[in-house]
Amino acid sequence: MDDYPVDVNAEYPEQSSRLLALAGLLTVFKILLILPHILVLTVLGFVAYFATLIGWIAILIVGYYPRGLYDFQVGVLRWNLRVNAYFLSLTDRYPPFRLYD
């Protein structure tokens, strides 16, 4: 599906950090590292939920989903995916605090 608007790519690192692998076993340490992300993403999750409701109403009125709402929701989901990948030790890169790349 080349024309699908959202694409997820996960690159497997050639070399992983042993310290972060140990931190993966110590999930309390990882939770402390991603706690700021969790707090911000919780608020953004509620905002994205209401943006979905606004988007449904916009579809009924204008006939299409507004691009700004779409970009915001994709940004929240992308950020959430980065945080989950870091927490599950799928990547060693600490997730950035941003919605858009």
FIVEX-644602 format. One record per atom (N, C-alpha, C): x, y, z. Coordinates in pm, whole numbers, padded with zeros to 5 digits, always signed. Layout:
N
XYZ ...
***
This chain:
101
+00083-00119+00000 +00000+00000+00000 +00087+00125+00000 +00123+00170-00114 +00210+00287-00123 +00136+00418-00097 +00006+00420-00115 -00067+00545-00101 -00129+00563+00038 -00098+00475+00132 -00154+00489+00266 -00087+00607+00336 -00164+00695+00402 -00106+00820+00454 -00016+00805+00576 -00023+00694+00648 +00060+00676+00767 +00145+00552+00748 +00274+00564+00772 +00366+00454+00755 +00451+00443+00880 +00467+00321+00933 +00546+00298+01053 +00671+00220+01014 +00786+00277+01044 +00914+00211+01018 +00990+00201+01149 +01037+00082+01180 +01118+00063+01299 +01250+00002+01254 +01359+00073+01281 +01491+00024+01243 +01553-00050+01361 +01599-00169+01335 +01666-00247+01439 +01809-00198+01451 +01850-00158+01571 +01987-00106+01584 +02089-00218+01568 +02200-00184+01504 +02305-00284+01487 +02375-00315+01619 +02381-00216+01706 +02444-00236+01835 +02357-00169+01941 +02321-00243+02044 +02237-00190+02151 +02322-00155+02272 +02272-00061+02348 +02340-00021+02471 +02316-00125+02579 +02422-00175+02639 +02406-00275+02745 +02344-00214+02870 +02376-00087+02892 +02318-00019+03008 +02167-00006+02993 +02121+00029+02873 +01977+00039+02851 +01910-00098+02850 +01983-00202+02810 +01927-00337+02818 +01906-00376+02963 +02000-00339+03048 +01984-00364+03191 +01869-00280+03246 +01857-00157+03197 +01746-00071+03240 +01613-00129+03194 +01614-00202+03081 +01492-00268+03037 +01446-00372+03138 +01541-00434+03205 +01504-00528+03311 +01455-00453+03434 +01507-00336+03457 +01467-00254+03569 +01363-00154+03520 +01240-00199+03503 +01138-00115+03443 +01107+00008+03526 +01136+00006+03653 +01113+00125+03736 +01201+00239+03686 +01323+00210+03649 +01414+00311+03596 +01360+00368+03465 +01311+00281+03378 +01256+00328+03250 +01130+00410+03272 +01048+00371+03368 +00926+00448+03397 +00964+00588+03444 +01068+00598+03525 +01113+00730+03570 +01163+00814+03453 +01226+00748+03356 +01276+00823+03240 +01163+00873+03150 +01056+00794+03137 +00950+00834+03046 +00830+00897+03117 +00840+00917+03247 +00730+00977+03322 +00688+01113+03267 +00780+01202+03230 +00735+01330+03171 +00657+01309+03041 +00700+01211+02961 +00627+01181+02838 +00487+01130+02869 +00477+01044+02968 +00347+00988+03004 +00251+01097+03048 +00300+01190+03128 +00214+01299+03176 +00166+01387+03060 +00257+01424+02971 +00218+01509+02858 +00127+01433+02763 +00158+01306+02736 +00076+01228+02644 -00063+01197+02699 -00077+01192+02830 -00210+01174+02889 -00298+01294+02858 -00243+01413+02877 -00319+01535+02845 -00348+01541+02696 -00247+01514+02614 -00266+01518+02469 -00363+01410+02422 -00370+01299+02492 -00465+01194+02457 -00609+01241+02475 -00634+01313+02583 -00768+01369+02604 -00801+01474+02497 -00703+01557+02465 -00724+01657+02361 -00749+01590+02226 -00674+01483+02197 -00694+01411+02071 -00831+01345+02065 -00880+01298+02179 -01015+01240+02183 -01120+01345+02143 -01109+01463+02200 -01204+01569+02166 -01182+01619+02022 -01059+01614+01975 -01033+01649+01836 -01100+01550+01741 -01107+01423+01782 -01179+01323+01703 -01327+01356+01695 -01384+01394+01808 -01525+01431+01808 -01550+01553+01720 -01463+01651+01728 -01475+01770+01643 -01458+01732+01496 -01368+01639+01469 -01348+01592+01332 -01471+01523+01275 -01539+01443+01357 -01662+01378+01311 -01768+01482+01277 -01779+01582+01360 -01877+01689+01333 -01837+01763+01206 -01707+01788+01189 -01660+01857+01068 -01691+01774+00943 -01678+01643+00952 -01710+01557+00837 -01857+01571+00802 -01943+01578+00903 -02086+01594+00876 -02118+01728+00812 -02046+01832+00852 -02076+01966+00802 -02009+01995+00668 -01878+01975+00661 -01805+02014+00540 -01775+01896+00447 -01787+01773+00496 -01769+01656+00410 -01630+01597+00407 -01535+01655+00480 -01401+01597+00485 -01340+01622+00623 -01237+01545+00654 -01168+01557+00782 -01065+01668+00772 -01068+01767+00861 -00973+01879+00853 -00827+01833+00867 -00742+01884+00781 -00602+01842+00776 -00529+01872+00907 -00558+01985+00971 -00492+02020+01096 -00523+01921+01208 -00647+01878+01218 -00684+01778+01318 -00617+01645+01289 -00612+01610+01161 -00546+01485+01121 -00398+01488+01159 -00329+01597+01125 -00187+01608+01156 -00162+01604+01307 -00250+01669+01384 -00235+01667+01530 -00249+01525+01584 -00349+01452+01538 -00371+01317+01590 -00261+01221+01547 -00213+01235+01425 -00101+01152+01381 +00023+01185+01464 +00044+01312+01496 +00158+01351+01579 +00151+01291+01719 +00032+01292+01778 +00015+01232+01912 +00041+01082+01907 -00014+01016+01806 +00007+00871+01793 +00154+00838+01765 +00220+00921+01685 +00363+00899+01655 +00447+00914+01782 +00417+01017+01860 +00491+01040+01985 +00467+00923+02080 +00342+00878+02090 +00309+00765+02176 +00383+00640+02131 +00392+00618+02002 +00464+00502+01950 +00612+00508+01983 +00672+00627+01972 +00814+00642+02008 +00839+00611+02155 +00750+00660+02242 +00766+00636+02386 +00750+00487+02416 +00651+00423+02355 +00632+00280+02377 +00749+00198+02325 +00803+00236+02209 +00918+00164+02155 +01039+00178+02247 +01058+00296+02304 +01169+00316+02398 +01147+00235+02526 +01025+00237+02577 +00996+00165+02701 +01012+00014+02683 +00976-00038+02567 +00987-00181+02541 +01125-00221+02491 +01221-00128+02494 +01360-00149+02451 +01371-00191+02305 +01280-00141+02222 +01291-00164+02078 +01389-00067+02014 +01418+00042+02084 +01516+00139+02037 +01589+00197+02158 +01710+00242+02134 +01789+00305+02241 +01774+00456+02242 +01714+00511+02138 +01700+00658+02129 +01588+00705+02221 +01623+00802+02306 +01523+00862+02395 +01426+00944+02310 +01295+00926+02329 +01198+00995+02242 +01199+01147+02265 +01192+01223+02156 +01190+01369+02169 +01052+01420+02212 +01049+01537+02271 +00923+01602+02312 +00869+01684+02196 +00813+01619+02097 +00753+01692+01986 +00649+01605+01915 +00553+01673+01855 +00448+01604+01781 +00491+01573+01638 +00566+01663+01577 +00596+01652+01435 +00745+01628+01415 +00778+01560+01307 +00919+01535+01275 +00979+01647+01196 
***
